[in-house]
């Protein structure tokens, strides 16, 4: 059993207080820094702005997300690409333009 399961879900009380003030399914975005907060059934239909260290990533909560953490849907690092000779060759093939006489 993982330690987080043994300890039980963590839902920030301030976050739940913010949700009581607004209607679910609305256009209002709830900004939060509580990345470790577990998504509970009361959060379904709300739109969150989850902070990733630089920006707020918009996350709309659905039924499938219940039990996960808010931070799972807001990546903190940007994937650039894998390096290597083979990757450069693949990118070169993609970048080569198609000649005009072949396009139709």
PDB file as gemmi writes it, atoms N, CA and C in Angstrom:
CRYST1    1.000    1.000    1.000  90.00  90.00  90.00 P 1                      
ATOM      1  N   UNK A   1       0.843  -1.170   0.000  1.00  0.00           N  
ATOM      2  CA  UNK A   1       0.000   0.000   0.000  1.00  0.00           C  
ATOM      3  C   UNK A   1       0.892   1.239   0.000  1.00  0.00           C  
ATOM      4  N   UNK A   2       0.569   2.158  -0.876  1.00  0.00           N  
ATOM      5  CA  UNK A   2       1.326   3.401  -0.938  1.00  0.00           C  
ATOM      6  C   UNK A   2       1.013   4.259   0.281  1.00  0.00           C  
ATOM      7  N   UNK A   3       1.957   5.070   0.666  1.00  0.00           N  
ATOM      8  CA  UNK A   3       1.793   5.883   1.868  1.00  0.00           C  
ATOM      9  C   UNK A   3       0.638   6.876   1.715  1.00  0.00           C  
ATOM     10  N   UNK A   4       0.469   7.438   0.514  1.00  0.00           N  
ATOM     11  CA  UNK A   4      -0.594   8.419   0.319  1.00  0.00           C  
ATOM     12  C   UNK A   4      -1.979   7.780   0.451  1.00  0.00           C  
ATOM     13  N   UNK A   5      -2.095   6.504   0.079  1.00  0.00           N  
ATOM     14  CA  UNK A   5      -3.374   5.808   0.237  1.00  0.00           C  
ATOM     15  C   UNK A   5      -3.644   5.550   1.712  1.00  0.00           C  
ATOM     16  N   UNK A   6      -2.608   5.178   2.441  1.00  0.00           N  
ATOM     17  CA  UNK A   6      -2.749   4.891   3.865  1.00  0.00           C  
ATOM     18  C   UNK A   6      -3.147   6.153   4.640  1.00  0.00           C  
ATOM     19  N   UNK A   7      -2.576   7.288   4.251  1.00  0.00           N  
ATOM     20  CA  UNK A   7      -2.864   8.542   4.940  1.00  0.00           C  
ATOM     21  C   UNK A   7      -4.249   9.086   4.607  1.00  0.00           C  
ATOM     22  N   UNK A   8      -4.793   8.713   3.450  1.00  0.00           N  
ATOM     23  CA  UNK A   8      -6.105   9.214   3.052  1.00  0.00           C  
ATOM     24  C   UNK A   8      -5.982  10.414   2.136  1.00  0.00           C  
ATOM     25  N   UNK A   9      -7.076  10.795   1.510  1.00  0.00           N  
ATOM     26  CA  UNK A   9      -7.028  11.914   0.557  1.00  0.00           C  
ATOM     27  C   UNK A   9      -6.851  13.251   1.261  1.00  0.00           C  
ATOM     28  N   UNK A  10      -6.148  14.159   0.598  1.00  0.00           N  
ATOM     29  CA  UNK A  10      -5.947  15.508   1.105  1.00  0.00           C  
ATOM     30  C   UNK A  10      -6.698  16.458   0.188  1.00  0.00           C  
ATOM     31  N   UNK A  11      -7.673  17.145   0.727  1.00  0.00           N  
ATOM     32  CA  UNK A  11      -8.401  18.162  -0.023  1.00  0.00           C  
ATOM     33  C   UNK A  11      -8.283  19.456   0.760  1.00  0.00           C  
ATOM     34  N   UNK A  12      -7.769  20.487   0.110  1.00  0.00           N  
ATOM     35  CA  UNK A  12      -7.562  21.773   0.773  1.00  0.00           C  
ATOM     36  C   UNK A  12      -8.910  22.395   1.151  1.00  0.00           C  
ATOM     37  N   UNK A  13      -9.052  22.767   2.416  1.00  0.00           N  
ATOM     38  CA  UNK A  13     -10.308  23.348   2.909  1.00  0.00           C  
ATOM     39  C   UNK A  13     -10.592  24.701   2.258  1.00  0.00           C  
ATOM     40  N   UNK A  14      -9.549  25.489   2.014  1.00  0.00           N  
ATOM     41  CA  UNK A  14      -9.741  26.797   1.372  1.00  0.00           C  
ATOM     42  C   UNK A  14     -10.271  26.640  -0.043  1.00  0.00           C  
ATOM     43  N   UNK A  15      -9.836  25.576  -0.718  1.00  0.00           N  
ATOM     44  CA  UNK A  15     -10.286  25.309  -2.079  1.00  0.00           C  
ATOM     45  C   UNK A  15     -11.773  24.954  -2.093  1.00  0.00           C  
ATOM     46  N   UNK A  16     -12.200  24.143  -1.141  1.00  0.00           N  
ATOM     47  CA  UNK A  16     -13.617  23.790  -1.047  1.00  0.00           C  
ATOM     48  C   UNK A  16     -14.466  25.007  -0.695  1.00  0.00           C  
ATOM     49  N   UNK A  17     -13.931  25.900   0.126  1.00  0.00           N  
ATOM     50  CA  UNK A  17     -14.659  27.124   0.474  1.00  0.00           C  
ATOM     51  C   UNK A  17     -14.860  28.006  -0.755  1.00  0.00           C  
ATOM     52  N   UNK A  18     -13.841  28.073  -1.637  1.00  0.00           N  
ATOM     53  CA  UNK A  18     -13.968  28.846  -2.872  1.00  0.00           C  
ATOM     54  C   UNK A  18     -15.036  28.247  -3.780  1.00  0.00           C  
ATOM     55  N   UNK A  19     -15.114  26.915  -3.814  1.00  0.00           N  
ATOM     56  CA  UNK A  19     -16.069  26.242  -4.689  1.00  0.00           C  
ATOM     57  C   UNK A  19     -17.512  26.456  -4.253  1.00  0.00           C  
ATOM     58  N   UNK A  20     -17.735  26.613  -2.956  1.00  0.00           N  
ATOM     59  CA  UNK A  20     -19.095  26.840  -2.461  1.00  0.00           C  
ATOM     60  C   UNK A  20     -19.649  28.189  -2.905  1.00  0.00           C  
ATOM     61  N   UNK A  21     -18.753  29.130  -3.211  1.00  0.00           N  
ATOM     62  CA  UNK A  21     -19.183  30.473  -3.594  1.00  0.00           C  
ATOM     63  C   UNK A  21     -19.581  30.598  -5.060  1.00  0.00           C  
ATOM     64  N   UNK A  22     -19.175  29.647  -5.899  1.00  0.00           N  
ATOM     65  CA  UNK A  22     -19.461  29.747  -7.331  1.00  0.00           C  
ATOM     66  C   UNK A  22     -20.260  28.539  -7.819  1.00  0.00           C  
ATOM     67  N   UNK A  23     -20.836  28.664  -9.009  1.00  0.00           N  
ATOM     68  CA  UNK A  23     -21.652  27.610  -9.596  1.00  0.00           C  
ATOM     69  C   UNK A  23     -20.800  26.677 -10.459  1.00  0.00           C  
ATOM     70  N   UNK A  24     -21.054  25.357 -10.428  1.00  0.00           N  
ATOM     71  CA  UNK A  24     -20.307  24.441 -11.302  1.00  0.00           C  
ATOM     72  C   UNK A  24     -20.727  24.633 -12.759  1.00  0.00           C  
ATOM     73  N   UNK A  25     -19.776  24.404 -13.667  1.00  0.00           N  
ATOM     74  CA  UNK A  25     -20.050  24.538 -15.093  1.00  0.00           C  
ATOM     75  C   UNK A  25     -19.984  25.966 -15.597  1.00  0.00           C  
ATOM     76  N   UNK A  26     -19.700  26.901 -14.715  1.00  0.00           N  
ATOM     77  CA  UNK A  26     -19.598  28.298 -15.120  1.00  0.00           C  
ATOM     78  C   UNK A  26     -18.280  28.596 -15.809  1.00  0.00           C  
ATOM     79  N   UNK A  27     -18.135  29.830 -16.261  1.00  0.00           N  
ATOM     80  CA  UNK A  27     -16.914  30.219 -16.971  1.00  0.00           C  
ATOM     81  C   UNK A  27     -15.829  30.715 -16.019  1.00  0.00           C  
ATOM     82  N   UNK A  28     -16.147  30.817 -14.744  1.00  0.00           N  
ATOM     83  CA  UNK A  28     -15.183  31.330 -13.775  1.00  0.00           C  
ATOM     84  C   UNK A  28     -14.095  30.284 -13.502  1.00  0.00           C  
ATOM     85  N   UNK A  29     -12.855  30.743 -13.492  1.00  0.00           N  
ATOM     86  CA  UNK A  29     -11.708  29.855 -13.245  1.00  0.00           C  
ATOM     87  C   UNK A  29     -11.240  30.066 -11.808  1.00  0.00           C  
ATOM     88  N   UNK A  30     -11.111  28.973 -11.074  1.00  0.00           N  
ATOM     89  CA  UNK A  30     -10.640  29.019  -9.691  1.00  0.00           C  
ATOM     90  C   UNK A  30      -9.129  28.822  -9.709  1.00  0.00           C  
ATOM     91  N   UNK A  31      -8.378  29.889  -9.417  1.00  0.00           N  
ATOM     92  CA  UNK A  31      -6.919  29.787  -9.392  1.00  0.00           C  
ATOM     93  C   UNK A  31      -6.481  29.125  -8.091  1.00  0.00           C  
ATOM     94  N   UNK A  32      -5.524  28.200  -8.208  1.00  0.00           N  
ATOM     95  CA  UNK A  32      -5.058  27.500  -7.022  1.00  0.00           C  
ATOM     96  C   UNK A  32      -3.591  27.118  -7.143  1.00  0.00           C  
ATOM     97  N   UNK A  33      -2.950  27.065  -5.987  1.00  0.00           N  
ATOM     98  CA  UNK A  33      -1.573  26.590  -5.892  1.00  0.00           C  
ATOM     99  C   UNK A  33      -1.534  25.217  -5.213  1.00  0.00           C  
ATOM    100  N   UNK A  34      -2.699  24.656  -4.877  1.00  0.00           N  
ATOM    101  CA  UNK A  34      -2.791  23.380  -4.174  1.00  0.00           C  
ATOM    102  C   UNK A  34      -2.680  22.225  -5.165  1.00  0.00           C  
ATOM    103  N   UNK A  35      -1.480  21.964  -5.663  1.00  0.00           N  
ATOM    104  CA  UNK A  35      -1.259  20.892  -6.633  1.00  0.00           C  
ATOM    105  C   UNK A  35      -1.426  19.515  -6.001  1.00  0.00           C  
ATOM    106  N   UNK A  36      -1.205  19.410  -4.714  1.00  0.00           N  
ATOM    107  CA  UNK A  36      -1.287  18.137  -4.010  1.00  0.00           C  
ATOM    108  C   UNK A  36      -2.691  17.781  -3.558  1.00  0.00           C  
ATOM    109  N   UNK A  37      -3.645  18.666  -3.806  1.00  0.00           N  
ATOM    110  CA  UNK A  37      -5.014  18.415  -3.380  1.00  0.00           C  
ATOM    111  C   UNK A  37      -5.663  17.348  -4.254  1.00  0.00           C  
ATOM    112  N   UNK A  38      -6.311  16.382  -3.623  1.00  0.00           N  
ATOM    113  CA  UNK A  38      -6.986  15.305  -4.340  1.00  0.00           C  
ATOM    114  C   UNK A  38      -8.307  15.817  -4.901  1.00  0.00           C  
ATOM    115  N   UNK A  39      -8.634  15.387  -6.111  1.00  0.00           N  
ATOM    116  CA  UNK A  39      -9.887  15.798  -6.735  1.00  0.00           C  
ATOM    117  C   UNK A  39     -11.009  14.954  -6.142  1.00  0.00           C  
ATOM    118  N   UNK A  40     -12.014  15.638  -5.582  1.00  0.00           N  
ATOM    119  CA  UNK A  40     -13.150  14.953  -4.964  1.00  0.00           C  
ATOM    120  C   UNK A  40     -14.386  15.108  -5.855  1.00  0.00           C  
ATOM    121  N   UNK A  41     -15.428  14.330  -5.605  1.00  0.00           N  
ATOM    122  CA  UNK A  41     -16.635  14.429  -6.439  1.00  0.00           C  
ATOM    123  C   UNK A  41     -17.299  15.804  -6.417  1.00  0.00           C  
ATOM    124  N   UNK A  42     -17.080  16.593  -5.376  1.00  0.00           N  
ATOM    125  CA  UNK A  42     -17.667  17.932  -5.304  1.00  0.00           C  
ATOM    126  C   UNK A  42     -17.050  18.888  -6.331  1.00  0.00           C  
ATOM    127  N   UNK A  43     -15.887  18.527  -6.862  1.00  0.00           N  
ATOM    128  CA  UNK A  43     -15.159  19.402  -7.789  1.00  0.00           C  
ATOM    129  C   UNK A  43     -15.548  19.183  -9.252  1.00  0.00           C  
ATOM    130  N   UNK A  44     -16.380  18.186  -9.541  1.00  0.00           N  
ATOM    131  CA  UNK A  44     -16.740  17.880 -10.928  1.00  0.00           C  
ATOM    132  C   UNK A  44     -17.501  19.056 -11.537  1.00  0.00           C  
ATOM    133  N   UNK A  45     -17.085  19.455 -12.723  1.00  0.00           N  
ATOM    134  CA  UNK A  45     -17.746  20.542 -13.446  1.00  0.00           C  
ATOM    135  C   UNK A  45     -17.079  21.895 -13.280  1.00  0.00           C  
ATOM    136  N   UNK A  46     -16.181  22.022 -12.328  1.00  0.00           N  
ATOM    137  CA  UNK A  46     -15.489  23.288 -12.111  1.00  0.00           C  
ATOM    138  C   UNK A  46     -14.238  23.370 -12.988  1.00  0.00           C  
ATOM    139  N   UNK A  47     -13.808  24.584 -13.262  1.00  0.00           N  
ATOM    140  CA  UNK A  47     -12.589  24.825 -14.023  1.00  0.00           C  
ATOM    141  C   UNK A  47     -11.562  25.438 -13.084  1.00  0.00           C  
ATOM    142  N   UNK A  48     -10.390  24.811 -13.024  1.00  0.00           N  
ATOM    143  CA  UNK A  48      -9.327  25.265 -12.138  1.00  0.00           C  
ATOM    144  C   UNK A  48      -8.174  25.815 -12.954  1.00  0.00           C  
ATOM    145  N   UNK A  49      -7.499  26.803 -12.409  1.00  0.00           N  
ATOM    146  CA  UNK A  49      -6.235  27.282 -12.939  1.00  0.00           C  
ATOM    147  C   UNK A  49      -5.161  26.780 -11.999  1.00  0.00           C  
ATOM    148  N   UNK A  50      -4.482  25.699 -12.358  1.00  0.00           N  
ATOM    149  CA  UNK A  50      -3.496  25.068 -11.485  1.00  0.00           C  
ATOM    150  C   UNK A  50      -2.120  25.640 -11.805  1.00  0.00           C  
ATOM    151  N   UNK A  51      -1.446  26.154 -10.797  1.00  0.00           N  
ATOM    152  CA  UNK A  51      -0.146  26.800 -10.984  1.00  0.00           C  
ATOM    153  C   UNK A  51       0.938  25.753 -11.198  1.00  0.00           C  
ATOM    154  N   UNK A  52       1.777  25.956 -12.221  1.00  0.00           N  
ATOM    155  CA  UNK A  52       2.842  24.987 -12.506  1.00  0.00           C  
ATOM    156  C   UNK A  52       4.220  25.548 -12.168  1.00  0.00           C  
ATOM    157  N   UNK A  53       4.271  26.663 -11.473  1.00  0.00           N  
ATOM    158  CA  UNK A  53       5.538  27.288 -11.130  1.00  0.00           C  
ATOM    159  C   UNK A  53       5.780  28.543 -11.928  1.00  0.00           C  
ATOM    160  N   UNK A  54       5.103  28.666 -13.062  1.00  0.00           N  
ATOM    161  CA  UNK A  54       5.249  29.840 -13.915  1.00  0.00           C  
ATOM    162  C   UNK A  54       3.898  30.411 -14.321  1.00  0.00           C  
ATOM    163  N   UNK A  55       3.016  29.554 -14.798  1.00  0.00           N  
ATOM    164  CA  UNK A  55       1.709  29.972 -15.292  1.00  0.00           C  
ATOM    165  C   UNK A  55       0.609  29.157 -14.613  1.00  0.00           C  
ATOM    166  N   UNK A  56      -0.624  29.554 -14.887  1.00  0.00           N  
ATOM    167  CA  UNK A  56      -1.773  28.781 -14.444  1.00  0.00           C  
ATOM    168  C   UNK A  56      -2.286  27.982 -15.640  1.00  0.00           C  
ATOM    169  N   UNK A  57      -2.298  26.662 -15.519  1.00  0.00           N  
ATOM    170  CA  UNK A  57      -2.781  25.776 -16.563  1.00  0.00           C  
ATOM    171  C   UNK A  57      -4.255  25.490 -16.286  1.00  0.00           C  
ATOM    172  N   UNK A  58      -5.109  25.701 -17.291  1.00  0.00           N  
ATOM    173  CA  UNK A  58      -6.547  25.507 -17.122  1.00  0.00           C  
ATOM    174  C   UNK A  58      -6.880  24.012 -17.156  1.00  0.00           C  
ATOM    175  N   UNK A  59      -7.582  23.563 -16.105  1.00  0.00           N  
ATOM    176  CA  UNK A  59      -7.969  22.161 -15.965  1.00  0.00           C  
ATOM    177  C   UNK A  59      -9.461  22.106 -15.680  1.00  0.00           C  
ATOM    178  N   UNK A  60     -10.234  21.468 -16.571  1.00  0.00           N  
ATOM    179  CA  UNK A  60     -11.665  21.271 -16.343  1.00  0.00           C  
ATOM    180  C   UNK A  60     -11.853  19.874 -15.772  1.00  0.00           C  
ATOM    181  N   UNK A  61     -12.422  19.781 -14.596  1.00  0.00           N  
ATOM    182  CA  UNK A  61     -12.531  18.519 -13.872  1.00  0.00           C  
ATOM    183  C   UNK A  61     -13.717  17.708 -14.388  1.00  0.00           C  
ATOM    184  N   UNK A  62     -13.457  16.421 -14.709  1.00  0.00           N  
ATOM    185  CA  UNK A  62     -14.496  15.490 -15.132  1.00  0.00           C  
ATOM    186  C   UNK A  62     -14.545  14.312 -14.162  1.00  0.00           C  
ATOM    187  N   UNK A  63     -15.480  13.406 -14.372  1.00  0.00           N  
ATOM    188  CA  UNK A  63     -15.656  12.263 -13.470  1.00  0.00           C  
ATOM    189  C   UNK A  63     -14.443  11.344 -13.436  1.00  0.00           C  
ATOM    190  N   UNK A  64     -13.743  11.208 -14.565  1.00  0.00           N  
ATOM    191  CA  UNK A  64     -12.604  10.304 -14.635  1.00  0.00           C  
ATOM    192  C   UNK A  64     -11.423  10.789 -13.783  1.00  0.00           C  
ATOM    193  N   UNK A  65     -11.411  12.066 -13.417  1.00  0.00           N  
ATOM    194  CA  UNK A  65     -10.290  12.640 -12.671  1.00  0.00           C  
ATOM    195  C   UNK A  65     -10.411  12.444 -11.161  1.00  0.00           C  
ATOM    196  N   UNK A  66     -11.546  11.997 -10.675  1.00  0.00           N  
ATOM    197  CA  UNK A  66     -11.770  11.852  -9.231  1.00  0.00           C  
ATOM    198  C   UNK A  66     -10.761  10.851  -8.671  1.00  0.00           C  
ATOM    199  N   UNK A  67     -10.096  11.250  -7.589  1.00  0.00           N  
ATOM    200  CA  UNK A  67      -9.089  10.402  -6.954  1.00  0.00           C  
ATOM    201  C   UNK A  67      -7.673  10.778  -7.346  1.00  0.00           C  
ATOM    202  N   UNK A  68      -7.513  11.518  -8.428  1.00  0.00           N  
ATOM    203  CA  UNK A  68      -6.187  11.973  -8.841  1.00  0.00           C  
ATOM    204  C   UNK A  68      -5.871  13.301  -8.162  1.00  0.00           C  
ATOM    205  N   UNK A  69      -4.650  13.779  -8.347  1.00  0.00           N  
ATOM    206  CA  UNK A  69      -4.245  15.063  -7.775  1.00  0.00           C  
ATOM    207  C   UNK A  69      -4.357  16.148  -8.837  1.00  0.00           C  
ATOM    208  N   UNK A  70      -4.582  17.387  -8.422  1.00  0.00           N  
ATOM    209  CA  UNK A  70      -4.671  18.498  -9.367  1.00  0.00           C  
ATOM    210  C   UNK A  70      -3.371  18.694 -10.134  1.00  0.00           C  
ATOM    211  N   UNK A  71      -2.241  18.472  -9.487  1.00  0.00           N  
ATOM    212  CA  UNK A  71      -0.943  18.677 -10.119  1.00  0.00           C  
ATOM    213  C   UNK A  71      -0.644  17.707 -11.245  1.00  0.00           C  
ATOM    214  N   UNK A  72      -1.349  16.581 -11.300  1.00  0.00           N  
ATOM    215  CA  UNK A  72      -1.116  15.607 -12.365  1.00  0.00           C  
ATOM    216  C   UNK A  72      -1.520  16.147 -13.731  1.00  0.00           C  
ATOM    217  N   UNK A  73      -2.407  17.121 -13.756  1.00  0.00           N  
ATOM    218  CA  UNK A  73      -2.923  17.649 -15.011  1.00  0.00           C  
ATOM    219  C   UNK A  73      -2.293  18.993 -15.375  1.00  0.00           C  
ATOM    220  N   UNK A  74      -1.274  19.386 -14.653  1.00  0.00           N  
ATOM    221  CA  UNK A  74      -0.570  20.634 -14.914  1.00  0.00           C  
ATOM    222  C   UNK A  74       0.929  20.355 -14.896  1.00  0.00           C  
ATOM    223  N   UNK A  75       1.518  19.988 -16.046  1.00  0.00           N  
ATOM    224  CA  UNK A  75       2.941  19.628 -16.064  1.00  0.00           C  
ATOM    225  C   UNK A  75       3.842  20.826 -15.720  1.00  0.00           C  
ATOM    226  N   UNK A  76       4.906  20.538 -14.983  1.00  0.00           N  
ATOM    227  CA  UNK A  76       5.812  21.602 -14.550  1.00  0.00           C  
ATOM    228  C   UNK A  76       7.008  21.762 -15.471  1.00  0.00           C  
ATOM    229  N   UNK A  77       7.279  20.765 -16.299  1.00  0.00           N  
ATOM    230  CA  UNK A  77       8.403  20.868 -17.220  1.00  0.00           C  
ATOM    231  C   UNK A  77       7.911  20.763 -18.651  1.00  0.00           C  
ATOM    232  N   UNK A  78       8.651  21.389 -19.556  1.00  0.00           N  
ATOM    233  CA  UNK A  78       8.288  21.369 -20.971  1.00  0.00           C  
ATOM    234  C   UNK A  78       9.182  20.373 -21.691  1.00  0.00           C  
ATOM    235  N   UNK A  79       8.564  19.421 -22.405  1.00  0.00           N  
ATOM    236  CA  UNK A  79       9.328  18.428 -23.141  1.00  0.00           C  
ATOM    237  C   UNK A  79       9.825  19.067 -24.427  1.00  0.00           C  
ATOM    238  N   UNK A  80      11.147  19.056 -24.637  1.00  0.00           N  
ATOM    239  CA  UNK A  80      11.683  19.621 -25.870  1.00  0.00           C  
ATOM    240  C   UNK A  80      11.755  18.533 -26.928  1.00  0.00           C  
ATOM    241  N   UNK A  81      12.605  17.554 -26.760  1.00  0.00           N  
ATOM    242  CA  UNK A  81      12.680  16.401 -27.647  1.00  0.00           C  
ATOM    243  C   UNK A  81      13.813  15.513 -27.178  1.00  0.00           C  
ATOM    244  N   UNK A  82      13.800  14.274 -27.658  1.00  0.00           N  
ATOM    245  CA  UNK A  82      14.912  13.392 -27.406  1.00  0.00           C  
ATOM    246  C   UNK A  82      15.989  13.692 -28.425  1.00  0.00           C  
ATOM    247  N   UNK A  83      17.226  13.615 -28.018  1.00  0.00           N  
ATOM    248  CA  UNK A  83      18.326  13.919 -28.918  1.00  0.00           C  
ATOM    249  C   UNK A  83      18.798  12.696 -29.668  1.00  0.00           C  
ATOM    250  N   UNK A  84      19.887  12.844 -30.352  1.00  0.00           N  
ATOM    251  CA  UNK A  84      20.490  11.725 -31.047  1.00  0.00           C  
ATOM    252  C   UNK A  84      20.427  11.851 -32.553  1.00  0.00           C  
ATOM    253  N   UNK A  85      21.210  11.028 -33.204  1.00  0.00           N  
ATOM    254  CA  UNK A  85      21.338  11.053 -34.655  1.00  0.00           C  
ATOM    255  C   UNK A  85      20.030  10.636 -35.342  1.00  0.00           C  
ATOM    256  N   UNK A  86      19.381   9.604 -34.811  1.00  0.00           N  
ATOM    257  CA  UNK A  86      18.169   9.113 -35.424  1.00  0.00           C  
ATOM    258  C   UNK A  86      17.047  10.162 -35.358  1.00  0.00           C  
ATOM    259  N   UNK A  87      16.944  10.883 -34.264  1.00  0.00           N  
ATOM    260  CA  UNK A  87      15.920  11.914 -34.109  1.00  0.00           C  
ATOM    261  C   UNK A  87      16.138  13.047 -35.107  1.00  0.00           C  
ATOM    262  N   UNK A  88      17.376  13.453 -35.322  1.00  0.00           N  
ATOM    263  CA  UNK A  88      17.671  14.518 -36.276  1.00  0.00           C  
ATOM    264  C   UNK A  88      17.291  14.105 -37.693  1.00  0.00           C  
ATOM    265  N   UNK A  89      17.535  12.829 -38.048  1.00  0.00           N  
ATOM    266  CA  UNK A  89      17.163  12.333 -39.374  1.00  0.00           C  
ATOM    267  C   UNK A  89      15.646  12.345 -39.553  1.00  0.00           C  
ATOM    268  N   UNK A  90      14.914  11.960 -38.518  1.00  0.00           N  
ATOM    269  CA  UNK A  90      13.458  11.964 -38.598  1.00  0.00           C  
ATOM    270  C   UNK A  90      12.917  13.383 -38.770  1.00  0.00           C  
ATOM    271  N   UNK A  91      13.491  14.334 -38.052  1.00  0.00           N  
ATOM    272  CA  UNK A  91      13.053  15.717 -38.172  1.00  0.00           C  
ATOM    273  C   UNK A  91      13.383  16.283 -39.552  1.00  0.00           C  
ATOM    274  N   UNK A  92      14.497  15.883 -40.114  1.00  0.00           N  
ATOM    275  CA  UNK A  92      14.891  16.359 -41.435  1.00  0.00           C  
ATOM    276  C   UNK A  92      13.905  15.870 -42.495  1.00  0.00           C  
ATOM    277  N   UNK A  93      13.433  14.625 -42.366  1.00  0.00           N  
ATOM    278  CA  UNK A  93      12.452  14.076 -43.304  1.00  0.00           C  
ATOM    279  C   UNK A  93      11.140  14.851 -43.231  1.00  0.00           C  
ATOM    280  N   UNK A  94      10.740  15.220 -42.043  1.00  0.00           N  
ATOM    281  CA  UNK A  94       9.491  15.951 -41.856  1.00  0.00           C  
ATOM    282  C   UNK A  94       9.593  17.344 -42.452  1.00  0.00           C  
ATOM    283  N   UNK A  95      10.741  17.980 -42.338  1.00  0.00           N  
ATOM    284  CA  UNK A  95      10.918  19.361 -42.785  1.00  0.00           C  
ATOM    285  C   UNK A  95      11.101  19.500 -44.291  1.00  0.00           C  
ATOM    286  N   UNK A  96      11.419  18.426 -45.017  1.00  0.00           N  
ATOM    287  CA  UNK A  96      11.655  18.548 -46.447  1.00  0.00           C  
ATOM    288  C   UNK A  96      10.357  18.877 -47.158  1.00  0.00           C  
ATOM    289  N   UNK A  97      10.339  19.962 -47.931  1.00  0.00           N  
ATOM    290  CA  UNK A  97       9.111  20.371 -48.618  1.00  0.00           C  
ATOM    291  C   UNK A  97       8.809  19.455 -49.805  1.00  0.00           C  
ATOM    292  N   UNK A  98       7.537  19.353 -50.132  1.00  0.00           N  
ATOM    293  CA  UNK A  98       7.094  18.547 -51.264  1.00  0.00           C  
ATOM    294  C   UNK A  98       7.178  19.410 -52.517  1.00  0.00           C  
ATOM    295  N   UNK A  99       7.824  18.930 -53.599  1.00  0.00           N  
ATOM    296  CA  UNK A  99       7.937  19.716 -54.826  1.00  0.00           C  
ATOM    297  C   UNK A  99       6.557  20.033 -55.413  1.00  0.00           C  
ATOM    298  N   UNK A 100       6.472  21.172 -56.137  1.00  0.00           N  
ATOM    299  CA  UNK A 100       5.222  21.645 -56.702  1.00  0.00           C  
ATOM    300  C   UNK A 100       4.611  20.674 -57.703  1.00  0.00           C  
ATOM    301  N   UNK A 101       5.467  19.984 -58.522  1.00  0.00           N  
ATOM    302  CA  UNK A 101       4.908  19.107 -59.527  1.00  0.00           C  
ATOM    303  C   UNK A 101       4.290  17.839 -58.942  1.00  0.00           C  
ATOM    304  N   UNK A 102       4.598  17.514 -57.678  1.00  0.00           N  
ATOM    305  CA  UNK A 102       4.016  16.344 -57.023  1.00  0.00           C  
ATOM    306  C   UNK A 102       2.713  16.720 -56.333  1.00  0.00           C  
ATOM    307  N   UNK A 103       2.589  17.961 -55.848  1.00  0.00           N  
ATOM    308  CA  UNK A 103       1.373  18.398 -55.149  1.00  0.00           C  
ATOM    309  C   UNK A 103       0.205  18.435 -56.122  1.00  0.00           C  
ATOM    310  N   UNK A 104      -0.907  17.872 -55.762  1.00  0.00           N  
ATOM    311  CA  UNK A 104      -2.145  17.968 -56.550  1.00  0.00           C  
ATOM    312  C   UNK A 104      -3.340  17.683 -55.716  1.00  0.00           C  
TER     313      UNK A 104                                                      
END                                                                             
